[in-house]
Every structure is written in structure tokens, then in C-alpha cells.
Amino acid sequence: MDYSVMAREYYVSAEKLKKTISKYENKLKTAEQRNLEEINSIIASYRNIYYDVFNTARMLEERAKEKENAA
């Protein structure tokens, strides 16, 4: 199992999620008052997913380092 490759893939996914979050944050600036709650809920959901993906990438990166040091 190549943890380094997996970590990079997770980091790429995290960056894509960051862009999606930014897109919704920009929508907040022009959204009507009645849509703010819905957009904020979407942003919160994406942020939770982003942090899960980012933390998984960090964990995989640590495993890759441990595997290197063990070899």
C-alpha cells in the first residue's frame, strides 16, 4: 500500500472541496435573506467533509513516513 500516493490524492480532493466552499461563500454575498440558512448549511457540510479528508491525508502522510523509517 503506497500511503504517499493516497495522501496526495486526499490532498487534491481537499483542495477541490476548498474551492467548492469558496464558491458557496461567494454565493452568500448575493443571496437573498431566505436562502442564507440553506447556503450556510451547505458550507458547514462541505467544511466537515473537508476536515475529514484533510485529516485523513495527514494521517496517511504520517503512515508513509513511519513506513519509510521502518524500512
HTML snippet that shows the backbone in 3Dmol.js (N, CA, C, O; Angstrom):
<script src="https://3Dmol.org/build/3Dmol-min.js"></script>
<div id="view" style="width:600px;height:400px;position:relative"></div>
<script>
const pdb = `
ATOM      1  N   MET A   1       0.847  -1.168   0.000  1.00  0.00           N
ATOM      2  CA  MET A   1       0.000   0.000   0.000  1.00  0.00           C
ATOM      3  C   MET A   1       0.899   1.240   0.000  1.00  0.00           C
ATOM      4  O   MET A   1       1.780   1.368   0.850  1.00  0.00           O
ATOM      5  N   ASP A   2       0.680   2.140  -0.940  1.00  0.00           N
ATOM      6  CA  ASP A   2       1.506   3.339  -1.034  1.00  0.00           C
ATOM      7  C   ASP A   2       0.762   4.510  -0.382  1.00  0.00           C
ATOM      8  O   ASP A   2      -0.083   5.163  -0.994  1.00  0.00           O
ATOM      9  N   TYR A   3       1.114   4.741   0.875  1.00  0.00           N
ATOM     10  CA  TYR A   3       0.439   5.783   1.636  1.00  0.00           C
ATOM     11  C   TYR A   3       0.716   7.180   1.087  1.00  0.00           C
ATOM     12  O   TYR A   3      -0.138   8.062   1.182  1.00  0.00           O
ATOM     13  N   SER A   4       1.890   7.387   0.519  1.00  0.00           N
ATOM     14  CA  SER A   4       2.231   8.703  -0.031  1.00  0.00           C
ATOM     15  C   SER A   4       1.299   9.077  -1.180  1.00  0.00           C
ATOM     16  O   SER A   4       0.801  10.202  -1.244  1.00  0.00           O
ATOM     17  N   VAL A   5       1.071   8.143  -2.072  1.00  0.00           N
ATOM     18  CA  VAL A   5       0.179   8.390  -3.212  1.00  0.00           C
ATOM     19  C   VAL A   5      -1.243   8.649  -2.721  1.00  0.00           C
ATOM     20  O   VAL A   5      -1.925   9.558  -3.194  1.00  0.00           O
ATOM     21  N   MET A   6      -1.669   7.838  -1.771  1.00  0.00           N
ATOM     22  CA  MET A   6      -3.017   8.014  -1.236  1.00  0.00           C
ATOM     23  C   MET A   6      -3.149   9.377  -0.558  1.00  0.00           C
ATOM     24  O   MET A   6      -4.168  10.050  -0.710  1.00  0.00           O
ATOM     25  N   ALA A   7      -2.125   9.781   0.186  1.00  0.00           N
ATOM     26  CA  ALA A   7      -2.157  11.083   0.862  1.00  0.00           C
ATOM     27  C   ALA A   7      -2.275  12.213  -0.155  1.00  0.00           C
ATOM     28  O   ALA A   7      -3.066  13.138   0.031  1.00  0.00           O
ATOM     29  N   ARG A   8      -1.489  12.141  -1.231  1.00  0.00           N
ATOM     30  CA  ARG A   8      -1.558  13.183  -2.266  1.00  0.00           C
ATOM     31  C   ARG A   8      -2.955  13.254  -2.879  1.00  0.00           C
ATOM     32  O   ARG A   8      -3.472  14.343  -3.126  1.00  0.00           O
ATOM     33  N   GLU A   9      -3.558  12.101  -3.123  1.00  0.00           N
ATOM     34  CA  GLU A   9      -4.907  12.079  -3.695  1.00  0.00           C
ATOM     35  C   GLU A   9      -5.909  12.738  -2.741  1.00  0.00           C
ATOM     36  O   GLU A   9      -6.801  13.470  -3.171  1.00  0.00           O
ATOM     37  N   TYR A  10      -5.751  12.472  -1.460  1.00  0.00           N
ATOM     38  CA  TYR A  10      -6.635  13.086  -0.476  1.00  0.00           C
ATOM     39  C   TYR A  10      -6.421  14.590  -0.409  1.00  0.00           C
ATOM     40  O   TYR A  10      -7.381  15.348  -0.273  1.00  0.00           O
ATOM     41  N   TYR A  11      -5.153  15.035  -0.506  1.00  0.00           N
ATOM     42  CA  TYR A  11      -4.884  16.473  -0.505  1.00  0.00           C
ATOM     43  C   TYR A  11      -5.516  17.145  -1.728  1.00  0.00           C
ATOM     44  O   TYR A  11      -6.032  18.258  -1.623  1.00  0.00           O
ATOM     45  N   VAL A  12      -5.480  16.485  -2.870  1.00  0.00           N
ATOM     46  CA  VAL A  12      -6.109  17.032  -4.083  1.00  0.00           C
ATOM     47  C   VAL A  12      -7.617  17.135  -3.867  1.00  0.00           C
ATOM     48  O   VAL A  12      -8.237  18.134  -4.232  1.00  0.00           O
ATOM     49  N   SER A  13      -8.189  16.116  -3.284  1.00  0.00           N
ATOM     50  CA  SER A  13      -9.632  16.156  -3.002  1.00  0.00           C
ATOM     51  C   SER A  13      -9.969  17.279  -2.029  1.00  0.00           C
ATOM     52  O   SER A  13     -10.985  17.957  -2.186  1.00  0.00           O
ATOM     53  N   ALA A  14      -9.125  17.475  -1.032  1.00  0.00           N
ATOM     54  CA  ALA A  14      -9.349  18.544  -0.056  1.00  0.00           C
ATOM     55  C   ALA A  14      -9.313  19.906  -0.744  1.00  0.00           C
ATOM     56  O   ALA A  14     -10.122  20.778  -0.428  1.00  0.00           O
ATOM     57  N   GLU A  15      -8.395  20.094  -1.668  1.00  0.00           N
ATOM     58  CA  GLU A  15      -8.313  21.368  -2.397  1.00  0.00           C
ATOM     59  C   GLU A  15      -9.566  21.607  -3.233  1.00  0.00           C
ATOM     60  O   GLU A  15     -10.054  22.734  -3.318  1.00  0.00           O
ATOM     61  N   LYS A  16     -10.082  20.552  -3.844  1.00  0.00           N
ATOM     62  CA  LYS A  16     -11.321  20.686  -4.616  1.00  0.00           C
ATOM     63  C   LYS A  16     -12.480  21.081  -3.706  1.00  0.00           C
ATOM     64  O   LYS A  16     -13.323  21.899  -4.075  1.00  0.00           O
ATOM     65  N   LEU A  17     -12.511  20.494  -2.522  1.00  0.00           N
ATOM     66  CA  LEU A  17     -13.561  20.842  -1.569  1.00  0.00           C
ATOM     67  C   LEU A  17     -13.430  22.299  -1.121  1.00  0.00           C
ATOM     68  O   LEU A  17     -14.431  22.991  -0.936  1.00  0.00           O
ATOM     69  N   LYS A  18     -12.201  22.751  -0.953  1.00  0.00           N
ATOM     70  CA  LYS A  18     -11.966  24.143  -0.574  1.00  0.00           C
ATOM     71  C   LYS A  18     -12.517  25.102  -1.624  1.00  0.00           C
ATOM     72  O   LYS A  18     -13.106  26.131  -1.293  1.00  0.00           O
ATOM     73  N   LYS A  19     -12.318  24.754  -2.883  1.00  0.00           N
ATOM     74  CA  LYS A  19     -12.841  25.582  -3.971  1.00  0.00           C
ATOM     75  C   LYS A  19     -14.373  25.606  -3.958  1.00  0.00           C
ATOM     76  O   LYS A  19     -14.990  26.642  -4.203  1.00  0.00           O
ATOM     77  N   THR A  20     -14.963  24.470  -3.675  1.00  0.00           N
ATOM     78  CA  THR A  20     -16.419  24.387  -3.607  1.00  0.00           C
ATOM     79  C   THR A  20     -16.941  25.245  -2.450  1.00  0.00           C
ATOM     80  O   THR A  20     -17.942  25.947  -2.588  1.00  0.00           O
ATOM     81  N   ILE A  21     -16.252  25.178  -1.318  1.00  0.00           N
ATOM     82  CA  ILE A  21     -16.645  26.000  -0.168  1.00  0.00           C
ATOM     83  C   ILE A  21     -16.571  27.474  -0.534  1.00  0.00           C
ATOM     84  O   ILE A  21     -17.477  28.245  -0.217  1.00  0.00           O
ATOM     85  N   SER A  22     -15.502  27.859  -1.194  1.00  0.00           N
ATOM     86  CA  SER A  22     -15.344  29.264  -1.609  1.00  0.00           C
ATOM     87  C   SER A  22     -16.464  29.698  -2.541  1.00  0.00           C
ATOM     88  O   SER A  22     -16.956  30.823  -2.454  1.00  0.00           O
ATOM     89  N   LYS A  23     -16.861  28.799  -3.431  1.00  0.00           N
ATOM     90  CA  LYS A  23     -17.954  29.112  -4.358  1.00  0.00           C
ATOM     91  C   LYS A  23     -19.234  29.426  -3.588  1.00  0.00           C
ATOM     92  O   LYS A  23     -19.932  30.389  -3.904  1.00  0.00           O
ATOM     93  N   TYR A  24     -19.540  28.616  -2.582  1.00  0.00           N
ATOM     94  CA  TYR A  24     -20.755  28.857  -1.800  1.00  0.00           C
ATOM     95  C   TYR A  24     -20.615  30.097  -0.919  1.00  0.00           C
ATOM     96  O   TYR A  24     -21.594  30.809  -0.697  1.00  0.00           O
ATOM     97  N   GLU A  25     -19.410  30.363  -0.416  1.00  0.00           N
ATOM     98  CA  GLU A  25     -19.202  31.579   0.369  1.00  0.00           C
ATOM     99  C   GLU A  25     -19.429  32.818  -0.485  1.00  0.00           C
ATOM    100  O   GLU A  25     -19.956  33.822  -0.005  1.00  0.00           O
ATOM    101  N   ASN A  26     -19.033  32.749  -1.741  1.00  0.00           N
ATOM    102  CA  ASN A  26     -19.287  33.866  -2.654  1.00  0.00           C
ATOM    103  C   ASN A  26     -20.780  34.040  -2.931  1.00  0.00           C
ATOM    104  O   ASN A  26     -21.264  35.157  -3.106  1.00  0.00           O
ATOM    105  N   LYS A  27     -21.500  32.917  -2.967  1.00  0.00           N
ATOM    106  CA  LYS A  27     -22.948  32.995  -3.178  1.00  0.00           C
ATOM    107  C   LYS A  27     -23.644  33.704  -2.022  1.00  0.00           C
ATOM    108  O   LYS A  27     -24.691  34.326  -2.203  1.00  0.00           O
ATOM    109  N   LEU A  28     -23.048  33.604  -0.821  1.00  0.00           N
ATOM    110  CA  LEU A  28     -23.647  34.266   0.339  1.00  0.00           C
ATOM    111  C   LEU A  28     -23.746  35.776   0.146  1.00  0.00           C
ATOM    112  O   LEU A  28     -24.674  36.420   0.635  1.00  0.00           O
ATOM    113  N   LYS A  29     -22.777  36.325  -0.573  1.00  0.00           N
ATOM    114  CA  LYS A  29     -22.721  37.777  -0.750  1.00  0.00           C
ATOM    115  C   LYS A  29     -23.904  38.312  -1.553  1.00  0.00           C
ATOM    116  O   LYS A  29     -24.325  39.452  -1.359  1.00  0.00           O
ATOM    117  N   THR A  30     -24.433  37.496  -2.444  1.00  0.00           N
ATOM    118  CA  THR A  30     -25.523  37.951  -3.312  1.00  0.00           C
ATOM    119  C   THR A  30     -26.849  37.240  -3.035  1.00  0.00           C
ATOM    120  O   THR A  30     -27.850  37.508  -3.699  1.00  0.00           O
ATOM    121  N   ALA A  31     -26.852  36.344  -2.066  1.00  0.00           N
ATOM    122  CA  ALA A  31     -28.059  35.555  -1.806  1.00  0.00           C
ATOM    123  C   ALA A  31     -29.121  36.378  -1.092  1.00  0.00           C
ATOM    124  O   ALA A  31     -28.820  37.324  -0.364  1.00  0.00           O
ATOM    125  N   GLU A  32     -30.345  35.999  -1.316  1.00  0.00           N
ATOM    126  CA  GLU A  32     -31.461  36.615  -0.608  1.00  0.00           C
ATOM    127  C   GLU A  32     -31.468  36.100   0.827  1.00  0.00           C
ATOM    128  O   GLU A  32     -30.940  35.026   1.115  1.00  0.00           O
ATOM    129  N   GLN A  33     -32.054  36.854   1.694  1.00  0.00           N
ATOM    130  CA  GLN A  33     -32.078  36.519   3.121  1.00  0.00           C
ATOM    131  C   GLN A  33     -32.641  35.117   3.368  1.00  0.00           C
ATOM    132  O   GLN A  33     -32.142  34.395   4.231  1.00  0.00           O
ATOM    133  N   ARG A  34     -33.652  34.736   2.637  1.00  0.00           N
ATOM    134  CA  ARG A  34     -34.302  33.432   2.873  1.00  0.00           C
ATOM    135  C   ARG A  34     -33.404  32.260   2.475  1.00  0.00           C
ATOM    136  O   ARG A  34     -33.635  31.138   2.926  1.00  0.00           O
ATOM    137  N   ASN A  35     -32.390  32.492   1.644  1.00  0.00           N
ATOM    138  CA  ASN A  35     -31.508  31.425   1.205  1.00  0.00           C
ATOM    139  C   ASN A  35     -30.227  31.309   2.040  1.00  0.00           C
ATOM    140  O   ASN A  35     -29.466  30.354   1.883  1.00  0.00           O
ATOM    141  N   LEU A  36     -29.995  32.267   2.914  1.00  0.00           N
ATOM    142  CA  LEU A  36     -28.750  32.278   3.687  1.00  0.00           C
ATOM    143  C   LEU A  36     -28.580  31.043   4.560  1.00  0.00           C
ATOM    144  O   LEU A  36     -27.494  30.468   4.626  1.00  0.00           O
ATOM    145  N   GLU A  37     -29.647  30.639   5.225  1.00  0.00           N
ATOM    146  CA  GLU A  37     -29.571  29.478   6.110  1.00  0.00           C
ATOM    147  C   GLU A  37     -29.218  28.214   5.329  1.00  0.00           C
ATOM    148  O   GLU A  37     -28.396  27.411   5.769  1.00  0.00           O
ATOM    149  N   GLU A  38     -29.837  28.049   4.184  1.00  0.00           N
ATOM    150  CA  GLU A  38     -29.568  26.872   3.360  1.00  0.00           C
ATOM    151  C   GLU A  38     -28.118  26.861   2.874  1.00  0.00           C
ATOM    152  O   GLU A  38     -27.452  25.827   2.925  1.00  0.00           O
ATOM    153  N   ILE A  39     -27.640  27.993   2.411  1.00  0.00           N
ATOM    154  CA  ILE A  39     -26.261  28.075   1.912  1.00  0.00           C
ATOM    155  C   ILE A  39     -25.266  27.851   3.051  1.00  0.00           C
ATOM    156  O   ILE A  39     -24.262  27.160   2.874  1.00  0.00           O
ATOM    157  N   ASN A  40     -25.543  28.433   4.211  1.00  0.00           N
ATOM    158  CA  ASN A  40     -24.662  28.211   5.360  1.00  0.00           C
ATOM    159  C   ASN A  40     -24.632  26.747   5.781  1.00  0.00           C
ATOM    160  O   ASN A  40     -23.593  26.241   6.206  1.00  0.00           O
ATOM    161  N   SER A  41     -25.751  26.079   5.665  1.00  0.00           N
ATOM    162  CA  SER A  41     -25.818  24.653   5.978  1.00  0.00           C
ATOM    163  C   SER A  41     -24.965  23.843   4.997  1.00  0.00           C
ATOM    164  O   SER A  41     -24.263  22.912   5.392  1.00  0.00           O
ATOM    165  N   ILE A  42     -25.035  24.204   3.732  1.00  0.00           N
ATOM    166  CA  ILE A  42     -24.228  23.531   2.711  1.00  0.00           C
ATOM    167  C   ILE A  42     -22.747  23.751   2.994  1.00  0.00           C
ATOM    168  O   ILE A  42     -21.949  22.817   2.915  1.00  0.00           O
ATOM    169  N   ILE A  43     -22.383  24.985   3.323  1.00  0.00           N
ATOM    170  CA  ILE A  43     -20.982  25.300   3.624  1.00  0.00           C
ATOM    171  C   ILE A  43     -20.502  24.486   4.827  1.00  0.00           C
ATOM    172  O   ILE A  43     -19.400  23.939   4.808  1.00  0.00           O
ATOM    173  N   ALA A  44     -21.320  24.409   5.859  1.00  0.00           N
ATOM    174  CA  ALA A  44     -20.950  23.645   7.051  1.00  0.00           C
ATOM    175  C   ALA A  44     -20.725  22.174   6.716  1.00  0.00           C
ATOM    176  O   ALA A  44     -19.787  21.552   7.214  1.00  0.00           O
ATOM    177  N   SER A  45     -21.582  21.633   5.881  1.00  0.00           N
ATOM    178  CA  SER A  45     -21.430  20.231   5.479  1.00  0.00           C
ATOM    179  C   SER A  45     -20.130  20.013   4.710  1.00  0.00           C
ATOM    180  O   SER A  45     -19.392  19.064   4.975  1.00  0.00           O
ATOM    181  N   TYR A  46     -19.860  20.891   3.767  1.00  0.00           N
ATOM    182  CA  TYR A  46     -18.620  20.768   2.994  1.00  0.00           C
ATOM    183  C   TYR A  46     -17.383  20.961   3.874  1.00  0.00           C
ATOM    184  O   TYR A  46     -16.363  20.302   3.669  1.00  0.00           O
ATOM    185  N   ARG A  47     -17.475  21.856   4.842  1.00  0.00           N
ATOM    186  CA  ARG A  47     -16.336  22.047   5.750  1.00  0.00           C
ATOM    187  C   ARG A  47     -16.063  20.802   6.570  1.00  0.00           C
ATOM    188  O   ARG A  47     -14.905  20.440   6.778  1.00  0.00           O
ATOM    189  N   ASN A  48     -17.113  20.142   7.039  1.00  0.00           N
ATOM    190  CA  ASN A  48     -16.931  18.888   7.787  1.00  0.00           C
ATOM    191  C   ASN A  48     -16.251  17.840   6.922  1.00  0.00           C
ATOM    192  O   ASN A  48     -15.332  17.152   7.366  1.00  0.00           O
ATOM    193  N   ILE A  49     -16.708  17.726   5.695  1.00  0.00           N
ATOM    194  CA  ILE A  49     -16.105  16.756   4.771  1.00  0.00           C
ATOM    195  C   ILE A  49     -14.660  17.140   4.494  1.00  0.00           C
ATOM    196  O   ILE A  49     -13.779  16.280   4.470  1.00  0.00           O
ATOM    197  N   TYR A  50     -14.411  18.447   4.281  1.00  0.00           N
ATOM    198  CA  TYR A  50     -13.051  18.916   4.015  1.00  0.00           C
ATOM    199  C   TYR A  50     -12.118  18.525   5.159  1.00  0.00           C
ATOM    200  O   TYR A  50     -11.039  17.984   4.916  1.00  0.00           O
ATOM    201  N   TYR A  51     -12.516  18.791   6.394  1.00  0.00           N
ATOM    202  CA  TYR A  51     -11.648  18.470   7.526  1.00  0.00           C
ATOM    203  C   TYR A  51     -11.423  16.967   7.655  1.00  0.00           C
ATOM    204  O   TYR A  51     -10.322  16.545   8.007  1.00  0.00           O
ATOM    205  N   ASP A  52     -12.429  16.158   7.382  1.00  0.00           N
ATOM    206  CA  ASP A  52     -12.245  14.705   7.399  1.00  0.00           C
ATOM    207  C   ASP A  52     -11.227  14.273   6.349  1.00  0.00           C
ATOM    208  O   ASP A  52     -10.330  13.479   6.634  1.00  0.00           O
ATOM    209  N   VAL A  53     -11.368  14.794   5.143  1.00  0.00           N
ATOM    210  CA  VAL A  53     -10.462  14.434   4.047  1.00  0.00           C
ATOM    211  C   VAL A  53      -9.044  14.922   4.341  1.00  0.00           C
ATOM    212  O   VAL A  53      -8.076  14.185   4.152  1.00  0.00           O
ATOM    213  N   PHE A  54      -8.927  16.168   4.806  1.00  0.00           N
ATOM    214  CA  PHE A  54      -7.609  16.735   5.099  1.00  0.00           C
ATOM    215  C   PHE A  54      -6.914  15.958   6.214  1.00  0.00           C
ATOM    216  O   PHE A  54      -5.725  15.658   6.112  1.00  0.00           O
ATOM    217  N   ASN A  55      -7.648  15.633   7.276  1.00  0.00           N
ATOM    218  CA  ASN A  55      -7.055  14.877   8.379  1.00  0.00           C
ATOM    219  C   ASN A  55      -6.678  13.458   7.956  1.00  0.00           C
ATOM    220  O   ASN A  55      -5.684  12.915   8.439  1.00  0.00           O
ATOM    221  N   THR A  56      -7.442  12.867   7.081  1.00  0.00           N
ATOM    222  CA  THR A  56      -7.093  11.549   6.548  1.00  0.00           C
ATOM    223  C   THR A  56      -5.806  11.640   5.742  1.00  0.00           C
ATOM    224  O   THR A  56      -4.952  10.757   5.832  1.00  0.00           O
ATOM    225  N   ALA A  57      -5.661  12.694   4.959  1.00  0.00           N
ATOM    226  CA  ALA A  57      -4.430  12.895   4.185  1.00  0.00           C
ATOM    227  C   ALA A  57      -3.230  13.011   5.114  1.00  0.00           C
ATOM    228  O   ALA A  57      -2.183  12.419   4.854  1.00  0.00           O
ATOM    229  N   ARG A  58      -3.376  13.768   6.191  1.00  0.00           N
ATOM    230  CA  ARG A  58      -2.277  13.914   7.151  1.00  0.00           C
ATOM    231  C   ARG A  58      -1.938  12.590   7.804  1.00  0.00           C
ATOM    232  O   ARG A  58      -0.763  12.275   7.995  1.00  0.00           O
ATOM    233  N   MET A  59      -2.955  11.810   8.151  1.00  0.00           N
ATOM    234  CA  MET A  59      -2.724  10.509   8.766  1.00  0.00           C
ATOM    235  C   MET A  59      -1.980   9.586   7.802  1.00  0.00           C
ATOM    236  O   MET A  59      -1.044   8.894   8.201  1.00  0.00           O
ATOM    237  N   LEU A  60      -2.391   9.576   6.543  1.00  0.00           N
ATOM    238  CA  LEU A  60      -1.730   8.748   5.540  1.00  0.00           C
ATOM    239  C   LEU A  60      -0.285   9.187   5.324  1.00  0.00           C
ATOM    240  O   LEU A  60       0.606   8.361   5.125  1.00  0.00           O
ATOM    241  N   GLU A  61      -0.069  10.491   5.367  1.00  0.00           N
ATOM    242  CA  GLU A  61       1.284  11.021   5.224  1.00  0.00           C
ATOM    243  C   GLU A  61       2.172  10.548   6.380  1.00  0.00           C
ATOM    244  O   GLU A  61       3.331  10.190   6.170  1.00  0.00           O
ATOM    245  N   GLU A  62       1.629  10.550   7.584  1.00  0.00           N
ATOM    246  CA  GLU A  62       2.370  10.062   8.750  1.00  0.00           C
ATOM    247  C   GLU A  62       2.679   8.576   8.622  1.00  0.00           C
ATOM    248  O   GLU A  62       3.780   8.138   8.955  1.00  0.00           O
ATOM    249  N   ARG A  63       1.718   7.806   8.144  1.00  0.00           N
ATOM    250  CA  ARG A  63       1.951   6.371   7.947  1.00  0.00           C
ATOM    251  C   ARG A  63       3.045   6.136   6.908  1.00  0.00           C
ATOM    252  O   ARG A  63       3.858   5.222   7.049  1.00  0.00           O
ATOM    253  N   ALA A  64       3.059   6.962   5.871  1.00  0.00           N
ATOM    254  CA  ALA A  64       4.095   6.829   4.847  1.00  0.00           C
ATOM    255  C   ALA A  64       5.471   7.087   5.458  1.00  0.00           C
ATOM    256  O   ALA A  64       6.431   6.377   5.158  1.00  0.00           O
ATOM    257  N   LYS A  65       5.563   8.102   6.312  1.00  0.00           N
ATOM    258  CA  LYS A  65       6.838   8.407   6.970  1.00  0.00           C
ATOM    259  C   LYS A  65       7.259   7.278   7.902  1.00  0.00           C
ATOM    260  O   LYS A  65       8.433   6.908   7.953  1.00  0.00           O
ATOM    261  N   GLU A  66       6.292   6.733   8.638  1.00  0.00           N
ATOM    262  CA  GLU A  66       6.591   5.620   9.532  1.00  0.00           C
ATOM    263  C   GLU A  66       7.088   4.405   8.755  1.00  0.00           C
ATOM    264  O   GLU A  66       8.017   3.715   9.173  1.00  0.00           O
ATOM    265  N   LYS A  67       6.451   4.164   7.623  1.00  0.00           N
ATOM    266  CA  LYS A  67       6.840   3.024   6.781  1.00  0.00           C
ATOM    267  C   LYS A  67       8.243   3.224   6.231  1.00  0.00           C
ATOM    268  O   LYS A  67       9.027   2.278   6.158  1.00  0.00           O
ATOM    269  N   GLU A  68       8.562   4.464   5.841  1.00  0.00           N
ATOM    270  CA  GLU A  68       9.915   4.770   5.355  1.00  0.00           C
ATOM    271  C   GLU A  68      10.946   4.541   6.449  1.00  0.00           C
ATOM    272  O   GLU A  68      11.995   3.945   6.205  1.00  0.00           O
ATOM    273  N   ASN A  69      10.653   5.005   7.636  1.00  0.00           N
ATOM    274  CA  ASN A  69      11.588   4.880   8.750  1.00  0.00           C
ATOM    275  C   ASN A  69      11.769   3.433   9.180  1.00  0.00           C
ATOM    276  O   ASN A  69      12.837   3.061   9.665  1.00  0.00           O
ATOM    277  N   ALA A  70      10.745   2.620   9.009  1.00  0.00           N
ATOM    278  CA  ALA A  70      10.822   1.212   9.389  1.00  0.00           C
ATOM    279  C   ALA A  70      11.621   0.393   8.382  1.00  0.00           C
ATOM    280  O   ALA A  70      12.164  -0.659   8.719  1.00  0.00           O
ATOM    281  N   ALA A  71      11.688   0.876   7.157  1.00  0.00           N
ATOM    282  CA  ALA A  71      12.363   0.108   6.090  1.00  0.00           C
ATOM    283  C   ALA A  71      13.874   0.206   6.194  1.00  0.00           C
ATOM    284  O   ALA A  71      14.587  -0.378   5.379  1.00  0.00           O
TER     285      ALA A  71
END
`;
const viewer = $3Dmol.createViewer("view");
viewer.addModel(pdb, "pdb");
viewer.setStyle({}, {cartoon: {color: "spectrum"}});
viewer.zoomTo();
viewer.render();
</script>
